[in-house]
Amino acid sequence: MTDQPKVKKVVTNDEMEKNWIVRFDELRKNSIPLMFIDSIIPGHQRLNYSLIGDTASENDAYTPAITEKHGFQIGMVKAPKGNGPAYHTHDYIETFLPLTGKWRFYWGNSEDKIEGETIIEEWDMISLPPGLWRGFENISEEDAWIFAILEEHEAYQGKDPYWAPEVTRKAKEHGFYADETGKMIKPANFSELEKKMAEKLKAGER
């Protein structure tokens, strides 16, 4: 008698293609240009992509490419030179692997002080522990891509990310903030801003 897996999943070829495979050429058409309240701030503008799970989104207008529940969450970011997520932290592990370009990561033990930094390149990896404040930026001359893996968590169950006060202040200057559940409160002209940001960041291009 042969050993059998505890869970058996029957998946047809069509189901595999439709529900379990992410094609990059399709994914890049589904970018989220204003996924976080810092995404409107110069120096932090970028395109986010949700492959599995919510990947910490404050913007509820998204659907992951793969909707089956996993024990982890996966996203991608495309950012122009000098841009990337502002100073923040999470209650869970966050790991990054650059697909292209060079990225500067910086971190600290408090919301108002940077205490360390490093540069990681293609195929390098950095894993950031819960509660450590962090930010990062593309320091390449061209747009660059980075792959992110997040420890599983529930969306809109409280503040996530936690932003440094200066980031929150700057976001509010543009009419962006998140409520106590972690959900983005969108300004009245959100749709217009989102369209302009998508065009600026060349959404849909490699």
C-alpha positions in Angstrom: 0.0 0.0 0.0 1.5 3.3 -1.1 1.5 6.4 1.1 -1.2 9.0 0.1 -1.3 12.7 0.8 -3.6 13.9 3.6 -5.3 16.3 1.2 -6.1 15.5 -2.4 -6.9 18.3 -4.8 -8.3 17.4 -8.2 -7.5 20.1 -10.7 -8.1 20.0 -14.4 -5.7 21.6 -16.9 -8.1 24.4 -17.6 -8.6 25.0 -13.9 -4.9 25.1 -13.3 -4.5 27.7 -16.1 -7.4 29.8 -14.9 -7.0 29.7 -11.1 -3.4 28.7 -10.2 -1.1 30.2 -12.8 -0.2 33.9 -13.1 1.0 35.1 -16.5 3.2 38.2 -16.2 1.8 39.8 -19.4 -1.7 39.7 -17.8 -0.5 40.7 -14.3 1.2 43.9 -15.5 -2.1 45.1 -16.9 -3.6 44.9 -13.4 -1.4 47.3 -11.4 -2.6 49.3 -8.4 -1.1 52.8 -8.7 -2.6 54.1 -5.4 -2.5 51.0 -3.1 -1.4 52.8 0.0 -1.8 56.3 1.4 1.9 57.0 0.8 1.6 56.1 -2.9 0.6 59.7 -3.8 3.6 61.3 -2.1 6.6 62.2 -4.4 9.4 59.8 -3.8 7.1 57.0 -2.9 5.1 56.6 -6.1 5.0 53.1 -7.5 2.8 50.4 -9.0 1.8 47.5 -6.8 0.6 44.0 -7.9 -1.3 41.5 -5.8 -0.6 37.9 -6.7 -1.7 36.1 -3.6 -3.6 37.6 -0.7 -4.1 41.3 0.1 -0.3 42.1 0.5 -1.1 44.8 3.1 -3.3 46.9 0.8 -5.1 49.9 2.2 -7.1 50.2 -1.0 -9.9 47.7 -1.2 -10.3 47.9 -4.9 -8.2 45.0 -5.9 -8.4 41.2 -6.5 -5.4 38.9 -6.1 -4.4 37.1 -9.3 -4.8 33.8 -7.3 -7.7 33.9 -4.9 -7.2 30.4 -3.2 -6.2 30.9 0.4 -2.5 30.3 1.1 -0.4 30.4 4.2 1.5 33.4 2.8 0.9 36.5 0.6 2.8 37.5 -2.5 3.0 40.9 -4.2 5.3 42.8 -6.6 6.3 46.4 -6.9 7.5 48.4 -9.9 9.0 51.8 -9.0 10.8 54.5 -10.9 14.2 55.8 -9.8 14.2 57.3 -6.3 10.8 55.8 -5.3 9.6 53.1 -3.0 7.5 52.6 0.2 7.8 55.2 2.9 8.9 54.6 6.4 6.5 52.0 8.0 6.2 48.7 9.9 4.0 45.6 10.1 3.0 43.1 12.7 4.4 40.3 10.5 7.4 39.2 8.5 8.0 40.9 5.2 10.6 39.5 2.7 11.9 41.0 -0.6 13.8 39.8 -3.6 14.7 42.2 -6.4 13.9 41.0 -9.9 15.7 43.9 -11.5 17.8 46.9 -10.5 19.3 48.0 -7.2 17.3 48.8 -4.1 18.3 50.7 -0.9 16.6 49.4 2.3 16.8 51.4 5.5 15.4 50.6 8.9 15.2 51.5 12.6 13.8 50.6 15.9 11.6 53.6 16.2 9.3 55.6 13.9 11.6 58.7 13.8 15.1 57.3 13.5 16.9 55.4 10.8 19.6 53.2 12.2 20.8 51.0 9.4 20.7 50.6 5.6 21.9 48.3 2.9 21.8 47.9 -0.9 20.5 44.7 -2.4 20.6 43.7 -6.1 19.0 41.1 -8.3 18.7 37.7 -6.6 19.7 39.1 -3.2 17.1 38.8 -0.5 16.2 40.7 2.7 13.7 39.6 5.4 12.4 42.2 7.8 11.1 41.1 11.2 7.8 42.3 12.7 7.9 45.7 14.4 11.1 46.9 12.7 10.5 50.2 11.0 11.6 50.1 7.3 11.4 51.8 4.0 13.1 51.2 0.6 13.7 52.8 -2.8 14.8 51.9 -6.3 18.3 53.4 -6.7 18.7 52.2 -10.3 18.7 54.6 -13.3 15.6 52.8 -14.7 12.3 51.5 -13.4 12.9 48.3 -11.4 10.8 45.4 -10.1 10.9 43.7 -6.7 9.1 40.6 -5.4 7.6 40.5 -2.0 6.5 37.6 0.3 4.4 38.5 3.4 3.5 36.4 6.4 -0.2 35.6 6.3 -2.5 38.2 7.8 -6.0 39.5 7.6 -6.8 42.7 5.8 -8.6 45.6 7.5 -8.3 44.2 11.0 -6.5 47.2 12.3 -3.8 49.7 11.2 -1.6 48.1 8.6 0.9 49.3 7.6 1.8 51.5 10.6 3.2 54.7 9.1 5.7 57.1 10.6 3.9 60.3 11.6 5.6 62.4 8.9 4.3 60.0 6.2 0.8 60.3 7.6 1.1 64.1 7.6 2.3 64.3 4.0 -0.4 61.9 2.8 -3.1 64.0 4.4 -1.8 67.0 2.5 -2.9 65.1 -0.6 -6.2 64.1 0.9 -5.2 60.5 1.8 -5.5 58.8 5.1 -6.5 55.4 6.5 -9.2 54.7 9.1 -8.7 52.7 12.3 -9.4 49.4 10.4 -6.5 50.1 8.1 -8.8 50.9 5.1 -8.0 53.9 2.8 -10.3 56.9 3.0 -10.2 58.1 -0.6 -10.5 61.8 -1.7 -13.3 62.8 -3.9 -11.0 63.0 -6.9 -9.5 59.6 -6.3 -10.4 58.2 -9.7 -8.8 61.1 -11.5 -5.6 60.9 -9.4 -5.4 57.1 -9.9 -5.6 57.5 -13.7 -2.9 60.2 -13.8 -0.7 58.1 -11.6 -1.1 55.1 -13.8 -0.1 57.1 -16.8 2.8 58.7 -15.0 4.2 55.3 -13.9 3.6 53.7 -17.3 1.1 51.1 -16.0 1.0 48.0 -18.3 4.5 48.4 -19.5 7.4 46.1 -18.5 
